[in-house]
Structure formats: C-alpha cells, structure tokens
Amino acid sequence: MMKSIKKLFSRKNKSPKSIRTTTSESGSEAQGPCETDNEKVVRAYVQKLNDHDMDGAKELIADGCVCIFTKADNMELEWTELAAEMVRIYDAFPDFNFRFDSSIDERKSDGVVVWSDVVPNGHHTGKPYGFGPCPAIETSGKYAENSPETIYFHVNEQGKISKKVIECSGDMSGPPGLYTQIGGFPLM
C-alpha cells in the first residue's frame, strides 16, 4: 500500500493538462471549459462539502471508499467515518468550507483527479468541538485555517469517488489542526 502511495506522489508534476478555475465570493468555483467527467465529479463533491450537504456528497462516493491522510502516517478512514466527523465540524464551524484558487488536473494514465492548494477553514461560532476522545472546546469564535492540502481523488468507472488521498503541506491538518487552533492540545 505504501509503495503505491509513493508511486502516486512521485508522478505529481507529470500531469498532462491543467484547468484554471476561479473562486466566487461564496467559495464555490466556476466550472472549467474543458473538464472531463471525472473532474466534474470532483468539483461537484467539493461543492457538496462546501454546501454542508453530506447526503449529496454521499451520492458521489463509491461503497467502501477510503480516505488516507498522509500527514497522519497514512491513517485510513472509511468515508462514513469521515462524513460523521464532517458533520461535527459543520456544527462547530457553521461557515466551514474548503477554499481554493487552484487547478484541477486529471492524470490520464491512472484516472486520478488532483486538486491542489485546498484550504479548510472556518470560525468556531457553533457548538463546542472535540476531536476523538479529547474534551470539547467551548465555542471560541476563533478562526481556524488549516495548511493547504493536495487531494488525490480516485474516480471509478461508475463515476464515483472510490478513494481519497489527502496530503497536507504543513502542521495544521484535518480535524486535529482545527482542534489545535481553537485551543485543544495545549501542551503540544
């Protein structure tokens, strides 16, 4: 498994095409003029996440989809586990979104759609937020912005996302990054 992930990342800069996109004020992105079907699936999925529409996002996910976090020693979560955490994040960060001003690339050799420079962010103005077994942090109003991520979406032949590999460029990543920024993990 690790070997295949390293192989995937080693081809990072060999993408045959790039589509420039722009972000609107609402955080949604304009569709590129030459998008492939797989790129459209990825764009629709990210839009569903930004709309906090987990039911709509689920429609774009294949059964058994796994999410791999490279920053956390290639920790794997089933999509259903990630979806449950996203609901907790939405409840705690009502304006949470994935901000982006980047291109989507599809690698023709392996069908992987790559979206780089995706920045998870939001204000902790909703419910208290706790990560895993850690105590919930009372609503703080603090703004949390994770480090930029590159997300590798594997889209199957049925047009569903079958795997996501999330590679973060900095220390603040995933739910632990949000939790840290609002006051969790004070001894770190």
C-alpha positions as CSV (number, residue, x, y, z in Angstrom):
1,M,0.0,0.0,0.0
2,M,2.7,2.5,1.0
3,K,4.6,1.7,-2.2
4,S,1.6,2.6,-4.3
5,I,1.1,5.9,-2.5
6,K,4.8,6.8,-3.0
7,K,4.4,5.9,-6.7
8,L,1.3,8.1,-6.9
9,F,3.1,11.1,-5.4
10,S,6.2,10.6,-7.5
11,R,4.2,11.4,-10.6
12,K,2.9,14.7,-9.0
13,N,4.3,17.1,-11.7
14,K,3.7,15.0,-14.8
15,S,0.0,15.9,-15.3
16,P,-0.8,16.3,-19.0
17,K,-3.4,19.1,-18.5
18,S,-4.4,21.7,-16.1
19,I,-7.7,23.7,-15.9
20,R,-7.5,27.1,-14.2
21,T,-10.5,27.8,-12.1
22,T,-11.7,30.8,-10.2
23,T,-13.4,31.1,-6.8
24,S,-16.5,33.1,-6.3
25,E,-17.3,35.1,-3.1
26,S,-19.3,32.2,-1.7
27,G,-16.3,29.8,-2.0
28,S,-17.8,28.0,-5.0
29,E,-15.8,27.5,-8.1
30,A,-16.7,28.3,-11.7
31,Q,-16.6,25.2,-13.9
32,G,-13.6,24.9,-16.3
33,P,-14.4,24.9,-20.0
34,C,-12.7,21.6,-20.8
35,E,-13.5,19.4,-17.8
36,T,-13.6,15.7,-18.0
37,D,-16.4,13.7,-16.4
38,N,-14.1,12.7,-13.5
39,E,-13.2,16.4,-12.9
40,K,-16.9,17.3,-12.9
41,V,-17.5,14.6,-10.2
42,V,-14.7,16.0,-8.0
43,R,-15.9,19.6,-8.5
44,A,-19.5,18.5,-7.6
45,Y,-18.2,16.6,-4.5
46,V,-16.3,19.6,-3.2
47,Q,-19.3,21.9,-3.8
48,K,-21.5,19.5,-1.8
49,L,-19.0,19.6,1.1
50,N,-18.9,23.4,0.9
51,D,-22.7,23.5,1.0
52,H,-22.6,21.1,4.1
53,D,-24.7,18.6,2.0
54,M,-23.4,15.3,3.2
55,D,-26.3,13.4,1.7
56,G,-25.5,14.9,-1.7
57,A,-21.7,14.2,-1.2
58,K,-22.6,10.6,-0.4
59,E,-24.2,10.1,-3.8
60,L,-20.8,10.7,-5.4
61,I,-19.0,8.2,-3.2
62,A,-18.5,4.5,-4.0
63,D,-19.2,1.8,-1.5
64,G,-16.1,1.1,0.5
65,C,-14.4,4.4,-0.2
66,V,-11.4,5.1,2.0
67,C,-9.7,8.3,2.9
68,I,-6.0,8.2,3.5
69,F,-4.2,11.0,5.4
70,T,-0.5,11.0,4.6
71,K,0.3,13.5,7.4
72,A,-1.0,11.0,9.9
73,D,1.2,8.1,8.9
74,N,-1.2,7.1,6.1
75,M,-4.1,6.7,8.5
76,E,-7.1,5.3,6.7
77,L,-10.7,6.2,7.5
78,E,-13.8,4.8,5.8
79,W,-15.8,7.6,4.1
80,T,-18.6,7.1,6.6
81,E,-16.3,7.8,9.5
82,L,-15.0,11.0,7.8
83,A,-18.6,12.0,7.0
84,A,-19.6,11.8,10.6
85,E,-16.6,14.0,11.6
86,M,-17.5,16.5,8.9
87,V,-21.0,16.8,10.4
88,R,-19.4,17.6,13.8
89,I,-17.1,20.2,12.1
90,Y,-20.1,21.8,10.4
91,D,-21.9,22.0,13.7
92,A,-19.0,23.7,15.4
93,F,-17.8,25.8,12.4
94,P,-21.1,26.9,10.6
95,D,-19.1,28.8,7.9
96,F,-16.6,25.9,7.4
97,N,-15.5,25.5,3.8
98,F,-12.7,24.3,1.5
99,R,-11.3,27.5,0.0
100,F,-9.5,27.1,-3.3
101,D,-8.0,29.1,-6.1
102,S,-6.3,26.3,-7.9
103,S,-6.4,24.0,-10.8
104,I,-7.8,20.5,-11.2
105,D,-5.7,18.1,-13.1
106,E,-6.6,14.6,-14.3
107,R,-3.9,12.2,-14.9
108,K,-4.8,10.2,-18.0
109,S,-2.6,7.3,-17.1
110,D,-4.3,6.4,-13.9
111,G,-7.6,8.4,-13.8
112,V,-6.6,10.2,-10.6
113,V,-8.0,13.7,-10.3
114,V,-5.7,16.0,-8.3
115,W,-6.8,19.2,-6.6
116,S,-4.1,21.3,-5.0
117,D,-4.0,24.2,-2.6
118,V,-7.3,23.4,-0.9
119,V,-7.5,25.3,2.4
120,P,-10.0,24.0,5.0
121,N,-11.2,27.0,7.2
122,G,-14.0,28.4,9.3
123,H,-14.9,30.3,12.5
124,H,-15.7,28.3,15.7
125,T,-19.1,30.0,16.3
126,G,-21.3,26.9,16.6
127,K,-21.3,24.1,19.0
128,P,-18.3,23.1,21.2
129,Y,-15.9,21.0,19.3
130,G,-14.0,17.9,20.5
131,F,-11.8,15.6,18.4
132,G,-11.8,11.9,19.2
133,P,-11.6,11.3,22.9
134,C,-10.3,14.8,23.6
135,P,-12.6,17.2,25.6
136,A,-14.8,19.6,23.6
137,I,-13.6,23.2,23.4
138,E,-16.3,25.7,24.2
139,T,-17.3,28.0,21.4
140,S,-14.5,30.4,21.0
141,G,-15.3,32.5,17.9
142,K,-11.7,31.8,16.8
143,Y,-10.9,31.5,13.1
144,A,-9.1,28.3,12.1
145,E,-7.3,27.8,8.8
146,N,-5.6,24.6,8.1
147,S,-2.5,24.2,6.0
148,P,-3.1,23.8,2.2
149,E,-3.8,20.3,1.1
150,T,-3.5,18.4,-2.2
151,I,-6.2,15.9,-2.6
152,Y,-5.9,12.9,-4.9
153,F,-9.4,11.6,-5.9
154,H,-9.7,8.2,-7.5
155,V,-12.9,8.1,-9.6
156,N,-14.0,4.6,-10.7
157,E,-15.7,3.7,-14.0
158,Q,-19.1,4.3,-12.5
159,G,-18.2,7.9,-11.9
160,K,-18.0,7.6,-8.1
161,I,-15.1,8.5,-5.8
162,S,-13.5,5.3,-4.6
163,K,-10.5,6.7,-2.7
164,K,-9.2,10.0,-1.5
165,V,-5.6,10.6,-0.5
166,I,-5.1,13.8,1.4
167,E,-1.6,15.3,1.5
168,C,-1.1,18.3,3.7
169,S,1.8,20.8,3.3
170,G,2.0,22.0,6.9
171,D,1.4,21.1,10.6
172,M,-2.2,22.1,10.8
173,S,-4.2,19.4,9.0
174,G,-7.5,17.6,9.3
175,P,-9.7,17.7,12.4
176,P,-6.6,17.8,14.8
177,G,-5.5,21.0,13.1
178,L,-8.8,22.7,13.7
179,Y,-9.0,21.4,17.2
180,T,-5.5,22.7,18.0
181,Q,-6.3,26.2,16.6
182,I,-9.3,26.7,18.8
183,G,-7.4,25.8,22.0
184,G,-7.1,22.0,22.0
185,F,-3.9,20.1,22.6
186,P,-2.5,22.9,24.8
187,L,0.7,21.0,25.7
188,M,1.8,20.5,22.2
